[in-house]
Amino acid sequence: MAASTERSAFRVLHAVLGLGLFGTGVDTLIRSLRDGQTPLALVAIVTATAAVLFLIPRTVRAGGALLLLVVLTVLAQQTIRGAWRLDLMVFAAAIWLVVARGGAWGPAAAAAPGP
């Protein structure tokens, strides 16, 4: 696969992942506020904020680290309850990839070799 195609695919992964996690955080926030679940609302706020940071070139690593913390904590909590959340493992792996690579856009991405 050509480097430009790989870079484009990586940009799509980064954008869809960040926007998807932001949307999930906002949706969870709305539902938790409606249902009076304050602790879940706090997790949703952290998730949405981390997703925004994840999409900004200068804060991609901080946002990704925070997203990993949230996703892995929820994964552990769900696993303890006996619910296997494979989607959370996929999110964690994709977040880790983006954090390790350093983001898909911005000055650092332009100077970096292919993903």
C-alpha positions as CSV (number, residue, x, y, z in Angstrom):
1,M,0.0,0.0,0.0
2,A,1.4,3.4,-0.9
3,A,2.4,5.7,1.9
4,S,-0.2,8.3,0.9
5,T,-3.0,5.7,1.1
6,E,-1.8,4.5,4.5
7,R,-1.7,8.1,5.7
8,S,-5.2,8.7,4.4
9,A,-6.5,5.6,6.1
10,F,-4.8,6.6,9.4
11,R,-6.4,10.0,9.2
12,V,-9.8,8.5,8.7
13,L,-9.2,6.1,11.7
14,H,-8.1,9.0,13.9
15,A,-11.0,11.3,12.9
16,V,-13.7,8.6,13.1
17,L,-12.4,7.4,16.4
18,G,-12.2,10.8,18.0
19,L,-15.5,12.0,16.7
20,G,-17.2,8.7,17.5
21,L,-15.9,8.8,21.1
22,F,-17.0,12.4,21.4
23,G,-20.5,11.6,20.2
24,T,-20.7,8.6,22.5
25,G,-19.6,10.8,25.4
26,V,-22.2,13.5,24.6
27,D,-25.0,10.9,24.1
28,T,-24.1,9.3,27.4
29,L,-24.0,12.7,29.1
30,I,-27.5,13.5,27.9
31,R,-28.9,10.1,28.9
32,S,-27.2,10.2,32.3
33,L,-28.5,13.7,33.1
34,R,-32.0,12.7,32.1
35,D,-31.9,9.6,34.3
36,G,-30.2,11.3,37.2
37,Q,-27.0,9.3,37.1
38,T,-24.4,11.8,38.2
39,P,-21.4,9.5,38.3
40,L,-22.0,8.4,34.8
41,A,-22.4,12.0,33.7
42,L,-19.0,12.8,35.1
43,V,-17.4,9.9,33.1
44,A,-19.2,11.1,30.0
45,I,-17.9,14.6,30.5
46,V,-14.3,13.3,30.9
47,T,-14.8,11.1,27.8
48,A,-16.1,13.9,25.6
49,T,-13.4,16.3,26.8
50,A,-10.7,13.7,26.2
51,A,-12.0,13.0,22.7
52,V,-11.8,16.7,21.9
53,L,-8.2,16.8,23.2
54,F,-7.5,13.6,21.1
55,L,-8.5,15.5,17.9
56,I,-6.2,18.5,18.5
57,P,-2.7,17.9,17.2
58,R,-0.9,19.4,20.2
59,T,-3.0,17.5,22.8
60,V,-3.5,14.2,21.0
61,R,-1.3,12.2,23.4
62,A,-2.9,13.7,26.5
63,G,-6.4,13.1,25.1
64,G,-5.5,9.6,24.1
65,A,-4.0,8.8,27.5
66,L,-7.2,10.0,29.2
67,L,-9.4,8.1,26.7
68,L,-7.3,4.9,27.4
69,L,-7.8,5.4,31.1
70,V,-11.5,5.8,30.7
71,V,-12.0,2.9,28.2
72,L,-9.8,0.5,30.2
73,T,-11.5,1.4,33.5
74,V,-14.9,0.8,32.0
75,L,-13.6,-2.4,30.4
76,A,-12.3,-3.7,33.7
77,Q,-15.6,-2.7,35.5
78,Q,-17.7,-4.5,32.8
79,T,-15.5,-7.6,32.9
80,I,-15.8,-7.8,36.7
81,R,-19.6,-7.8,36.2
82,G,-19.3,-10.6,33.7
83,A,-19.9,-8.6,30.5
84,W,-17.4,-9.0,27.8
85,R,-17.1,-5.7,25.9
86,L,-15.0,-6.5,22.9
87,D,-15.8,-3.1,21.4
88,L,-13.9,-1.4,24.3
89,M,-10.9,-3.6,23.5
90,V,-11.1,-2.4,19.8
91,F,-11.4,1.2,21.0
92,A,-8.4,0.8,23.3
93,A,-6.2,-0.7,20.6
94,A,-7.1,2.0,18.1
95,I,-6.5,4.8,20.6
96,W,-3.1,3.2,21.5
97,L,-2.2,3.1,17.8
98,V,-3.0,6.8,17.3
99,V,-1.2,7.8,20.5
100,A,1.9,5.8,19.6
101,R,1.9,7.2,16.1
102,G,1.4,10.8,17.4
103,G,-1.8,11.8,15.5
104,A,-2.8,12.0,11.9
105,W,-2.5,15.7,11.2
106,G,-0.5,18.7,12.3
107,P,3.2,19.5,11.9
108,A,4.4,16.3,13.7
109,A,2.3,14.1,11.4
110,A,3.6,15.8,8.2
111,A,7.2,15.2,9.3
112,A,6.7,11.7,10.5
113,P,7.2,8.6,8.3
114,G,4.2,6.6,7.3
115,P,2.0,4.9,10.0
